């Protein structure tokens, strides 16, 4: 076994630390030029660099707390004091590491020379890596990730850089090509997409901070460059630009001459999924207006391009609620639609992978919940709108989340991911990471291992990206970034061989296994089935439940067999196929007749429904009229009650007046009687009677 070590001719510690400190702007005093440092780094990075520099050069913080009210001095003292008793060598190492993450090419710029080459030191003479000769041109060794120990071997030949993807001539091995230019900051949970031999990287997560930078890697020259994007107003009449917030866990989809960023977590989460677009011609970002009921905002979802639509499944919302809903965004009308599917869907999950096969079947693999990771495979039929869980074949991958995937023809490649055995799969950084690059043949549903790595290499990461590029008709898998204990910004490339394609064809010949797998993908509730018996030299094949595309694929494979058979066998095969074709046509006619009957029944049901709807409207009109009449009657009753109360009051007043009148008449009568009695007695007494006028 060959073991490769990596030696660097750059300065060792502490010289490397002092070179880094000088480059960062620390002059060796307690009062380093804070303004210059703060202008080059963010506040958090500047404070931690200051604290590490003080810890490495002075030691633990024994300086009393500043008495001034300057918040800067207090922050610097607190950052230094929090390092405690960290040894100076560890502080030096952390200082250089943080500077390299912030500015990967600092040493080259500090020394004003090309960065020191990385020399491959061969530990023994059993290395299998040799110079590669192709078309009489000798290429130096590229940086290969060994399957034995994960060591890296890096090229010294500049000619390889100019060749781009064409320089990679090793199959089924991960290559780390010599990339030049300004590397993006190390990150994971970013988005990646390829348009016209260029790989674009957008956003991501670095040490808990969301990013919104956009970088492009030219796949022909292996040169990184940063895209200085502009932002256009959301509305034409509004001059203020929209805010393209930093995000992570989003999906980056190439569409026409644009990059679409779908969903993702932001510092201030939105209520629904946002769709952002970067126009490659104008170099501007914009937020696209969508219609219909948009899904709730989320991250860790899968977004798959199917024709002119995007299929979004699962993810985790801002409240850490796991989802398993399914939505479609029509890119021509920008309209959202939620899919009401039948069958048992996958359990709620995030950080899974999804792919489309034959423009019809959506495959979902893996992912994680708050308690565990998965290695199950689910298939959604976009025509039947139905979920199913097929039987997987071959070497089934271990449970994982945070993996990346890409399709090449019928092959679905999956790289990286992790499985946290502590019981919290989605706790940002998993404990155990997947070391194998696996491939699923989507026609046979058979897994196989393409490559394997060991150690803490970027391929054994979670949250990395994986895209496919093409050069001279050959496909290349390109990975970037990820997290495996530290954040990565390395590029790795794998050229898949044709072995997987050949293995797929061989497995298709194993009809019992492959057909049973395919049959599980199709709709299990359909009534119709296809039975095909093919007898060639004692070989009997039976295919049950195949859909038309898969049946045609099977016919194609039988045509390959015909090349090795005689004319007599060929004639028998053709005759058998003709009989089966007639049976299929008969079945198809029956299906058409049944479909026509169902359409007629549906039309009758619609007509009946229309009549019932009219009757319902009539009843509603009658009910409204009755309600109006009842209201009028209630008003009349209230008026009559009011009149009745008035009559009762008048009756009481009349009775009172009658009593008063009777009393008055009685009093007058009594007075007259008393007057009459007084005149008789006066006459008897001799007094003269009074005139009536004087009374």
C-alpha positions in Angstrom: 0.0 0.0 0.0 1.3 3.4 -1.0 1.2 6.2 1.6 1.4 9.8 0.5 2.5 12.6 2.8 2.1 16.3 2.1 5.1 18.5 2.6 5.1 22.3 2.2 8.2 24.3 1.6 6.6 27.4 3.3 7.9 28.7 6.7 7.3 26.7 9.8 6.0 28.0 13.1 6.5 30.5 14.7 7.9 32.2 11.5 4.6 31.4 9.7 2.6 33.0 12.5 4.7 36.2 12.5 4.4 36.4 8.7 0.6 36.0 9.0 0.4 38.6 11.8 2.4 41.1 9.8 0.2 40.5 6.8 -2.9 41.0 8.9 -1.6 44.4 10.2 -0.4 43.6 13.7 2.7 45.6 14.5 3.6 43.8 17.7 2.3 46.3 20.2 -0.8 46.2 22.4 -2.3 49.0 20.4 -2.2 47.6 16.9 -3.7 49.7 14.1 -7.3 48.7 14.8 -8.7 50.9 11.9 -6.6 49.1 9.3 -7.5 45.7 10.7 -11.2 46.4 11.0 -11.3 47.7 7.4 -10.0 44.4 6.1 -12.0 42.0 8.3 -15.4 41.8 9.9 -15.7 42.9 13.5 -15.9 39.3 14.9 -12.8 38.2 12.9 -10.8 41.3 13.8 -11.5 40.7 17.5 -10.6 37.1 17.5 -7.4 37.8 15.5 -6.4 40.4 18.0 -7.1 38.1 21.0 -5.1 35.2 19.4 -2.2 37.5 18.6 -2.1 38.8 22.2 -2.4 35.2 23.6 0.4 34.0 21.3 2.8 37.0 22.0 2.0 38.1 25.5 0.2 35.1 27.1 -3.0 34.9 29.1 -4.8 38.2 29.7 -3.6 39.7 33.0 -4.4 43.3 32.0 -7.1 44.9 34.2 -10.4 45.6 32.6 -10.3 49.0 30.8 -11.8 51.8 32.9 -12.7 53.9 29.8 -16.1 53.8 28.3 -14.8 52.8 24.8 -16.8 49.8 23.6 -13.9 48.8 21.3 -11.4 48.5 24.1 -13.9 46.6 26.2 -14.6 44.2 23.3 -10.8 43.6 22.7 -10.2 43.0 26.4 -13.1 40.6 26.7 -12.1 38.6 23.6 -8.5 38.2 24.9 -9.7 37.3 28.4 -12.1 34.6 27.2 -9.1 32.6 25.8 -8.1 31.7 29.3 -4.9 29.7 29.6 -4.6 28.7 25.9 -1.0 27.9 25.1 0.8 30.2 22.7 1.4 27.5 20.0 -2.3 26.7 19.8 -3.1 30.5 19.6 -0.5 30.8 16.7 -2.1 27.9 14.9 -5.6 29.2 15.2 -4.5 32.7 14.1 -3.0 31.3 10.9 -6.0 29.0 10.3 -8.6 31.8 10.6 -6.5 34.1 8.3 -6.3 31.3 5.7 -10.1 30.9 5.9 -10.6 34.6 5.4 -7.9 35.1 2.7 -6.7 31.8 1.3 -4.0 33.3 -0.8 -2.5 35.5 1.9 1.0 34.0 1.9 1.4 34.4 -1.9 0.4 38.1 -1.6 2.6 38.6 1.5 5.7 37.2 -0.2 4.9 38.8 -3.6 5.7 35.4 -5.2 3.8 32.4 -6.4 2.7 30.3 -3.6 5.1 27.5 -2.6 4.3 24.3 -4.4 3.0 21.3 -2.6 5.4 18.4 -2.9 4.3 14.8 -2.9 6.5 12.7 -0.7 6.2 9.0 -1.5 6.6 7.0 1.7 7.4 3.7 -0.2 8.0 2.5 -3.7 4.7 0.7 -4.1 2.7 3.6 -5.4 0.3 2.8 -8.3 0.1 6.4 -9.4 2.2 7.0 -12.5 2.4 9.7 -15.1 -0.5 9.4 -17.6 0.2 9.3 -21.3 -2.7 10.0 -23.6 -2.4 10.8 -27.3 1.4 10.8 -26.9 1.1 13.7 -24.5 2.5 13.2 -21.0 0.4 14.7 -18.2 1.8 15.2 -14.7 0.0 13.5 -11.8 -3.1 15.2 -10.7 -4.2 15.4 -7.1 -5.9 12.1 -6.4 -7.8 11.2 -3.3 -6.5 7.7 -2.5 -9.1 5.0 -1.7 -6.7 3.6 0.9 -5.9 6.6 3.1 -7.5 9.7 1.7 -4.2 11.3 1.0 -3.9 14.1 -1.6 -1.5 14.2 -4.5 -1.3 17.4 -6.4 0.0 18.3 -9.8 3.0 20.5 -10.7 2.3 20.8 -14.4 0.7 24.0 -15.7 -0.3 22.3 -18.9 -3.0 20.5 -17.0 -4.6 23.8 -16.0 -5.0 24.9 -19.6 -6.7 21.7 -20.6 -9.5 22.1 -18.1 -11.8 19.1 -17.8 -10.0 17.4 -20.7 -6.9 16.9 -18.5 -8.7 14.4 -16.2 -8.1 11.0 -17.7 -8.4 8.9 -14.5 -11.8 7.1 -14.2 -13.8 6.4 -11.1 -11.3 8.3 -8.8 -11.8 11.7 -7.2 -9.3 14.2 -8.5 -8.4 17.5 -6.9 -7.4 19.7 -9.9 -5.0 22.7 -9.7 -7.5 25.5 -9.3 -6.3 29.1 -9.5 -7.8 32.5 -8.8 -9.6 33.9 -5.7 -11.1 30.9 -4.0 -14.5 31.4 -2.3 -14.7 31.3 1.4 -15.0 27.8 2.8 -18.7 26.9 3.4 -21.4 24.3 3.3 -25.2 24.3 2.7 -24.6 26.4 -0.4 -26.1 26.2 -3.9 -24.2 25.2 -7.1 -25.2 25.0 -10.7 -23.5 24.7 -14.1 -24.2 26.8 -17.2 -22.0 26.8 -20.3 -18.9 25.3 -18.8 -19.0 27.5 -15.7 -19.9 26.4 -12.2 -21.6 29.0 -10.0 -21.5 28.9 -6.2 -24.0 31.0 -4.2 -24.6 31.6 -0.5 -24.0 29.0 2.2 -23.0 28.8 5.8 -19.6 29.6 7.3 -19.2 29.2 11.0 -22.9 29.9 11.6 -22.9 33.0 9.3 -25.1 33.0 6.2 -23.4 34.2 3.0 -24.8 35.9 -0.1 -21.7 36.0 -2.3 -21.6 34.6 -5.9 -18.5 32.9 -7.4 -17.9 31.3 -10.7 -15.4 28.6 -11.7 -14.4 28.3 -15.3 -14.3 24.6 -16.0 -11.9 25.0 -18.9 -9.2 27.0 -17.2 -10.0 26.0 -13.6 -10.1 29.7 -12.6 -12.2 31.1 -9.8 -13.5 34.6 -9.9 -16.1 36.5 -7.8 -19.2 37.9 -9.5 -20.0 41.5 -8.4 -23.7 41.2 -8.6 -26.1 44.2 -8.7 -29.6 44.3 -7.3 -32.6 45.7 -9.2 -35.8 47.1 -7.6 -38.6 44.7 -7.1 -41.1 47.1 -8.7 -40.3 49.5 -11.6 -41.9 52.4 -9.9 -40.0 51.8 -6.7 -36.4 53.2 -6.9 -35.2 51.4 -3.7 -33.5 48.1 -4.3 -34.6 44.8 -2.8 -32.5 43.2 -0.2 -30.9 39.9 -1.3 -30.4 38.5 2.2 -27.7 35.9 2.9 -29.0 32.4 3.0 -28.1 28.7 3.5 -29.8 25.5 2.7 -31.3 26.8 -0.5 -31.3 25.2 -4.0 -29.7 26.8 -7.1 -31.3 25.8 -10.4 -30.1 26.8 -13.9 -33.0 28.0 -16.0 -32.5 29.5 -19.5 -29.9 32.2 -18.9 -30.6 32.6 -15.2 -29.8 31.1 -11.9 -32.8 30.5 -9.7 -32.3 30.5 -5.9 -35.2 28.6 -4.2 -36.0 28.8 -0.5 -33.3 28.6 2.2 -32.9 29.9 5.8 -32.2 33.6 6.4 -31.5 35.6 9.5 -35.0 37.1 9.3 -37.1 34.3 7.8 -39.9 35.1 5.4 -43.4 33.5 5.7 -43.3 31.7 2.3 -40.6 30.5 -0.1 -38.8 33.2 -2.0 -37.7 32.8 -5.6 -34.6 34.9 -6.5 -33.1 35.1 -10.0 -29.7 36.1 -11.1 -29.5 37.2 -14.8 -26.2 36.2 -16.3 -26.5 38.8 -19.0 -27.2 41.8 -16.9 -25.4 40.5 -13.7 -28.3 41.5 -11.5 -30.3 39.8 -8.8 -34.1 40.2 -8.5 -37.0 38.7 -6.5 -39.6 37.1 -8.8 -43.3 37.5 -8.1 -45.2 34.2 -7.9 -48.9 33.4 -7.9 -51.0 30.9 -6.1 -50.5 29.7 -2.5 -46.7 29.6 -2.0 -45.3 27.0 0.4 -44.0 27.9 3.8 -40.4 29.0 3.9 -37.9 26.2 4.5 -34.4 24.9 4.0 -32.9 21.5 3.4 -35.6 20.8 0.8 -35.1 19.1 -2.6 -35.9 21.1 -5.8 -36.0 19.1 -9.0 -36.4 20.6 -12.5 -38.9 18.6 -14.6 -39.4 20.2 -18.0 -40.7 23.7 -17.2 -41.7 23.0 -13.6 -39.9 22.7 -10.3 -40.9 20.0 -7.9 -40.2 20.9 -4.2 -40.4 18.2 -1.5 -39.8 18.3 2.3 -37.3 20.4 4.2 -37.4 22.1 7.6 -39.1 25.4 8.3 -37.9 28.3 10.4 -39.4 26.7 13.6 -37.5 23.5 12.9 -40.7 21.7 11.9 -39.9 18.9 9.5 -42.0 18.7 6.3 -43.0 16.1 3.7 -45.3 18.2 1.5 -45.0 18.3 -2.2 -45.4 21.5 -4.4 -44.9 22.4 -8.0 -43.9 25.8 -9.4 -44.7 26.4 -13.1 -41.8 28.5 -14.4 -43.7 29.7 -17.4 -46.6 31.1 -15.3 -44.8 31.4 -12.0 -47.8 29.7 -10.3 -47.6 27.5 -7.2 -49.7 24.3 -6.9 -49.7 21.9 -4.0 -49.9 18.2 -5.0 -52.6 16.2 -3.3 -50.9 12.8 -3.6 -52.1 9.3 -2.8 -50.1 6.5 -1.2 -47.8 6.6 1.8 -45.4 9.6 1.4 -41.9 9.6 2.9 -41.8 10.6 6.6 -41.0 14.3 7.2 -37.4 15.0 6.6 -34.7 17.5 5.5 -31.3 17.3 3.8 -32.3 14.5 1.5 -31.6 14.0 -2.2 -34.1 13.8 -5.1 -33.8 13.0 -8.8 -36.1 12.7 -11.8 -36.2 9.6 -14.1 -37.8 9.4 -17.5 -39.4 12.8 -16.9 -42.0 11.0 -14.8 -40.7 9.4 -11.6 -39.4 11.5 -8.7 -36.9 9.5 -6.6 -36.2 10.6 -3.0 -33.4 9.0 -1.0 -32.2 9.5 2.6 -32.4 12.6 4.7 -32.8 13.0 8.4 -35.2 13.9 11.2 -34.4 15.2 14.6 -34.0 11.6 15.9 -32.5 9.6 13.0 -31.2 9.4 9.5 -32.7 7.4 6.6 -31.6 5.2 3.8 -35.0 4.5 2.4 -36.0 5.1 -1.3 -39.3 6.5 -2.3 -40.8 7.1 -5.8 -43.5 9.5 -6.8 -45.3 9.0 -10.1 -45.9 12.5 -11.5 -48.6 11.2 -13.8 -50.5 9.0 -11.3 -49.8 11.4 -8.4 -49.0 8.4 -6.2 -46.2 7.6 -3.8 -44.6 4.1 -3.6 -41.7 2.5 -1.8 -39.8 0.1 -4.1 -37.4 -2.7 -3.2 -33.8 -1.6 -3.5 -31.2 -3.9 -5.0 -27.4 -4.2 -4.7 -25.2 -2.5 -2.0 -27.8 -0.3 -0.3 -26.0 2.8 1.1 -25.9 3.5 4.8 -28.3 6.1 6.3 -27.3 9.6 5.7 -28.3 13.3 5.5 -26.7 16.3 4.0 -25.5 14.3 1.0 -25.3 15.7 -2.6 -26.5 14.0 -5.8 -26.6 14.4 -9.6 -27.9 12.3 -12.5 -25.9 11.2 -15.5 -28.3 9.4 -17.9 -30.0 6.6 -15.9 -27.3 6.7 -13.2 -27.9 8.7 -10.0 -24.6 9.5 -8.2 -24.6 10.3 -4.4 -21.7 11.7 -2.5 -21.0 12.5 1.1 -23.6 13.0 3.9 -23.5 12.0 7.5 -25.2 9.8 10.1 -25.2 11.1 13.7 -25.4 8.1 15.9 -25.9 10.2 19.0 -29.6 10.5 18.2 -29.8 13.9 16.6 -29.3 13.6 12.9 -30.1 17.2 12.0 -27.9 18.7 14.7 -25.9 20.7 12.1 -22.8 18.6 12.2 -23.1 14.8 12.1 -20.6 12.5 13.8 -20.1 9.7 11.2 -19.8 10.7 7.6 -20.3 8.6 4.5 -17.0 7.7 2.7 -18.4 6.0 -0.4 -19.5 7.5 -3.7 -22.5 5.4 -4.7 -24.6 5.2 -7.8 -28.1 4.0 -8.3 -29.3 2.7 -11.7 -32.7 4.2 -11.8 -34.0 1.6 -14.3 -33.1 -1.4 -12.2 -33.0 0.3 -8.8 -29.6 -1.4 -8.1 -27.0 0.3 -6.0 -23.2 0.0 -6.5 -20.1 1.7 -5.1 -18.1 3.8 -7.5 -15.3 5.1 -5.3 -14.3 5.3 -1.6 -12.2 7.6 0.5 -10.8 7.6 4.0 -9.9 10.2 6.5 -11.1 13.8 6.7 -11.2 14.6 3.1 -13.8 17.1 1.6 -15.6 14.2 -0.1 -16.5 12.8 3.3 -18.5 15.9 4.2 -22.1 17.0 4.6 -23.6 20.1 3.0 -21.3 19.8 0.0 -22.5 20.5 -3.6 -22.3 18.2 -6.6 -22.9 19.2 -10.3 -22.1 17.6 -13.6 -20.0 19.1 -16.4 -19.2 17.9 -19.9 -16.1 18.0 -22.0 -15.6 16.3 -25.4 -18.8 14.3 -24.8 -17.7 12.9 -21.5 -19.4 13.8 -18.2 -17.6 14.9 -15.0 -18.9 15.0 -11.5 -17.7 18.2 -9.7 -18.0 18.7 -5.9 -17.3 21.8 -3.8 -17.2 22.7 -0.2 -18.9 20.9 2.7 -18.2 20.4 6.4 -16.3 17.5 7.9 -15.1 19.0 11.1 -13.9 22.1 9.3 -15.3 24.1 6.5 -14.0 23.3 3.0 -13.6 25.3 -0.2 -11.9 22.6 -2.3 -13.0 21.4 -5.8 -12.9 17.7 -6.6 -13.7 16.0 -9.9 -14.6 12.4 -10.8 -14.9 11.0 -14.3 -17.3 8.1 -14.2 -16.4 5.1 -16.3 -18.7 3.1 -18.5 -18.7 0.2 -16.0 -21.8 1.3 -14.4 -23.6 1.5 -17.7 -22.5 -2.0 -18.6 -23.5 -3.3 -15.2 -26.9 -1.7 -15.7 -27.4 -3.5 -19.0 -26.2 -6.8 -17.5 -28.6 -6.4 -14.6 -31.5 -5.6 -17.0 -30.8 -9.1 -18.4 -31.5 -10.5 -14.9 -35.2 -10.2 -15.5 -36.5 -11.6 -12.1 -34.6 -9.1 -10.0 -34.7 -6.0 -12.2 -38.2 -6.4 -13.3 -39.4 -6.9 -9.7 -37.7 -3.7 -8.8 -39.2 -1.8 -11.8 -42.6 -3.2 -11.1 -42.5 -1.8 -7.6 -41.9 1.7 -9.1 -45.0 1.5 -11.2 -48.4 2.1 -9.8 -49.4 -1.0 -7.8 -53.1 -0.1 -7.9 -53.5 -0.3 -11.7 -55.7 -3.1 -12.9 -54.0 -3.7 -16.3 -51.0 -5.8 -16.6 -48.7 -7.0 -19.4 -47.5 -10.6 -19.6 -44.7 -11.3 -22.1 -43.2 -14.7 -22.6 -40.0 -15.0 -24.6 -38.7 -18.4 -25.3 -35.2 -18.5 -26.8 -33.1 -21.7 -26.6 -34.9 -22.9 -23.5 -34.8 -19.5 -21.8 -38.2 -18.3 -20.6 -38.7 -14.7 -19.6 -41.8 -13.2 -18.1 -42.4 -9.5 -17.6 -45.4 -8.4 -15.5 -46.8 -4.9 -15.0 -44.4 -3.0 -17.3 -45.3 0.4 -18.5 -44.9 1.3 -22.2 -41.4 3.0 -21.9 -40.0 0.1 -19.9 -41.6 -2.4 -22.3 -39.9 -0.7 -25.2 -36.6 -0.8 -23.3 -37.0 -4.5 -22.8 -37.7 -4.9 -26.5 -34.4 -3.0 -27.2 -32.5 -5.4 -25.0 -34.0 -8.4 -26.8 -32.9 -6.9 -30.1 -29.3 -7.0 -28.8 -29.8 -10.7 -28.1 -31.0 -11.3 -31.6 -27.5 -10.5 -33.0 -26.3 -13.8 -31.4 -29.3 -16.0 -32.5 -30.0 -17.6 -35.8 -32.7 -16.5 -38.3 -35.1 -19.2 -37.1 -34.9 -17.9 -33.5 -35.3 -14.4 -34.7 -38.5 -15.3 -36.6 -39.9 -17.0 -33.5 -39.2 -14.0 -31.4 -40.8 -11.7 -34.0 -43.9 -13.9 -34.2 -44.2 -14.0 -30.4 -43.8 -10.2 -30.2 -46.5 -9.8 -32.9 -48.9 -11.9 -30.9 -48.1 -9.9 -27.8 -48.5 -6.7 -29.7 -52.0 -7.7 -30.8 -52.9 -8.6 -27.2 -51.6 -5.2 -26.2 -53.6 -3.4 -28.8 -56.7 -5.4 -27.7 -56.0 -4.4 -24.1 -55.5 -0.8 -25.2 -58.8 -0.7 -27.0 -60.5 -2.1 -24.0 -58.9 0.6 -21.9 -60.0 3.3 -24.4 -63.5 1.9 -24.3 -63.5 1.9 -20.5 -62.1 5.4 -20.5 -64.9 6.6 -22.9 -67.5 5.1 -20.6 -66.0 6.8 -17.6 -66.0 10.1 -19.5 -69.7 9.6 -20.3 -70.4 8.8 -16.7 -68.4 11.9 -15.7 -70.4 14.0 -18.1 -73.7 12.7 -16.7 -72.5 13.3 -13.2 -71.5 16.8 -14.1 -75.0 17.4 -15.6 -76.7 16.0 -12.5 -74.5 18.1 -10.4 -75.5 21.2 -12.5 -79.2 20.4 -11.9 -78.7 20.0 -8.2 -76.8 23.2 -8.2 -79.7 25.0 -9.8 -82.1 23.5 -7.4 -79.9 24.5 -4.5 -79.8 28.1 -5.9 -83.6 28.1 -6.2 -84.0 26.9 -2.6 -81.6 29.5 -1.5 -83.7 32.2 -3.2 -86.9 30.9 -1.7 -85.2 30.8 1.7 -84.0 34.4 1.3 -87.6 35.5 0.4 -89.0 33.7 3.4 -86.4 35.3 5.6 -87.4 38.7 4.3 -91.1 38.1 4.8 -90.4 36.9 8.4 -88.4 40.1 9.0 -91.3 42.3 7.8 -93.8 40.3 10.0 -91.5 40.9 13.0 -91.5 44.6 12.3 -95.3 44.7 12.0 -95.7 42.8 15.3 -93.3 45.2 17.0 -95.4 48.1 15.7 -98.7 46.5 16.9 -97.2 45.9 20.3 -96.2 49.6 20.4 -99.8 50.6 19.6 -101.2 48.2 22.1 -99.1 49.7 24.8 -100.2 53.2 23.8 -103.9 52.2 24.0 -103.4 50.7 27.4 -101.9 54.0 28.6 -104.8 56.0 27.1 -107.3 53.7 28.8 -105.8 54.2 32.1 -105.8 58.0 31.6 -109.5 57.8 30.6 -110.4 55.9 33.7 -108.6 58.4 35.8 -110.4 61.3 34.2 -113.8 59.6 34.7 -113.1 59.1 38.4 -112.1 62.7 38.7 -115.3 63.8 36.9 -117.5 61.6 39.1 -115.8 63.0 42.2 -116.3 66.6 40.9 -120.0 66.1 40.2 -120.5 64.5 43.7 -118.9 67.5 45.3 -121.1 70.0 43.4 -124.2 68.0 44.4 -123.2 68.1 48.0 -122.7 71.9 47.9 -126.1 72.5 46.4 -127.7 70.4 49.1 -125.9 72.4 51.8 -127.1 75.7 50.4 -130.7 74.5 50.3 -130.6 73.5 53.9 -129.2 77.0 55.0 -132.2 78.9 53.4 -134.9 77.1 55.4 -133.1 77.6 58.7 -132.6 81.3 57.9 -136.2 81.8 57.1 -137.2 80.2 60.4 -134.7 82.5 62.1 -136.2 85.6 60.5 -133.3 86.5 58.2 -134.2 87.6 54.8 -133.3 85.3 51.9 -130.4 86.3 49.7 -130.6 86.9 46.0 -129.4 84.3 43.7 -126.9 86.8 42.2 -125.2 87.2 45.6 -124.7 83.5 46.1 
